[in-house]
Amino acid sequence: MKQMKAWMLAAILICGTAAMFTSCKANEDSPVIVVNCPTITIQPENVMYTLGDAEYPKLNVVAIASAGELTYEWFVKNEEGNYYSSGITTAELDLHAFIDNMIEMLREEAVGDYTFMCKVTDGNGTVESNEATLTIAANPPTPPRSR
C-alpha cells in the first residue's frame, strides 16, 4: 500500500511544457508520469481592420492533439482584463460578425484594440494560445477634390 501511494503522489500533469522532458524519475521507487497536453504549433497573429473595408480578418490557431480530438474555444478580453467566451469553437475565428456587432453598438467608438485568445483542449488537458490583437482603425478621411 505504501508503494502504491508513492506512485499516485508522483504522478504529475504537465501541460504545455512536457516536450522539455524525455524521461523523468523522482527516484527508483516512484517514477514521475508526464502527460502531454495539446501542442499549439501556430499561434494567432495580430490583425487590423479599417472601417469600411470589404475584407474581414481572421485569427487562426493550429494545434496537435496528444490524446483524442481537439476542441477549440475563442475568448475576447473585456475592459476589466477578464476573458469571456466569444462562442466560436473552431480553429479559425472569422471576425466579420464581431466587427459588425462592435460597429453597430459603438459606431465610431468601435475604433480600438480587442484582445483574443484560444483555448485548445484534448483528452489530456487544455492549453491557451498567445494573445492576438484585432485593431479596428478609423477610415482615413477622403482628401478634398481639386478644382
Residue pairs with C-beta under 8 A, 6 or more apart in sequence:
3 29
6 29
6 30
7 30
7 31
9 30
10 26
10 30
10 31
10 32
10 33
11 32
11 33
12 32
12 33
12 34
12 35
13 35
13 37
13 124
13 125
14 21
14 34
14 35
14 36
14 37
15 37
15 124
15 125
15 126
15 127
16 37
16 39
16 127
18 34
18 35
18 36
18 37
18 66
19 36
19 39
21 34
24 31
24 32
24 34
25 31
25 32
26 32
35 66
35 124
35 125
36 66
36 67
36 124
37 66
37 122
37 124
37 125
37 126
37 127
38 63
38 64
38 65
38 66
38 70
38 120
38 121
38 122
38 124
38 125
38 126
38 127
39 63
39 64
39 66
39 127
40 61
40 62
40 63
40 120
40 127
40 129
41 62
41 63
41 64
42 60
42 61
42 62
43 61
43 129
43 130
43 132
44 59
44 60
44 61
44 93
44 116
44 117
44 118
44 129
44 130
44 132
45 59
45 132
46 132
46 133
46 134
46 135
47 57
47 58
47 59
47 95
47 132
47 133
47 134
47 135
48 57
48 134
48 135
48 136
48 137
49 56
49 57
49 95
49 99
49 134
49 135
49 136
49 137
50 136
50 137
50 138
50 139
50 140
51 103
51 108
51 110
51 111
51 136
51 137
51 138
51 139
52 139
56 94
56 95
56 96
56 99
57 95
57 134
58 92
58 93
58 94
58 95
59 74
59 92
59 93
59 95
59 116
59 118
59 132
59 134
60 91
60 92
60 93
61 72
61 91
61 118
61 120
61 129
62 91
63 70
63 72
63 91
63 120
63 127
65 122
65 123
66 122
66 123
66 124
67 122
67 123
67 124
68 122
68 123
68 124
69 122
69 123
70 91
70 120
70 121
70 122
71 89
71 120
71 121
71 122
72 88
72 89
72 90
72 91
72 118
72 119
72 120
72 121
73 85
73 88
73 89
73 118
73 119
73 121
74 85
74 86
74 88
74 89
74 93
74 116
74 117
74 118
75 83
75 84
75 85
75 86
75 116
75 117
75 118
75 119
76 83
76 84
76 86
76 98
76 114
76 115
76 116
77 83
77 114
77 115
77 116
77 117
77 131
78 84
83 117
86 93
86 98
86 116
88 94
91 118
93 116
93 118
95 134
98 114
98 134
99 110
99 134
99 136
102 110
102 114
102 136
103 110
103 136
108 138
110 136
111 136
111 137
111 138
112 135
112 136
113 133
113 134
113 135
113 136
114 133
114 134
114 135
114 136
115 131
115 132
115 133
115 134
116 131
116 132
116 133
116 134
117 128
117 129
117 130
117 131
117 132
118 128
118 129
119 126
119 127
119 128
119 129
120 126
120 127
120 128
120 129
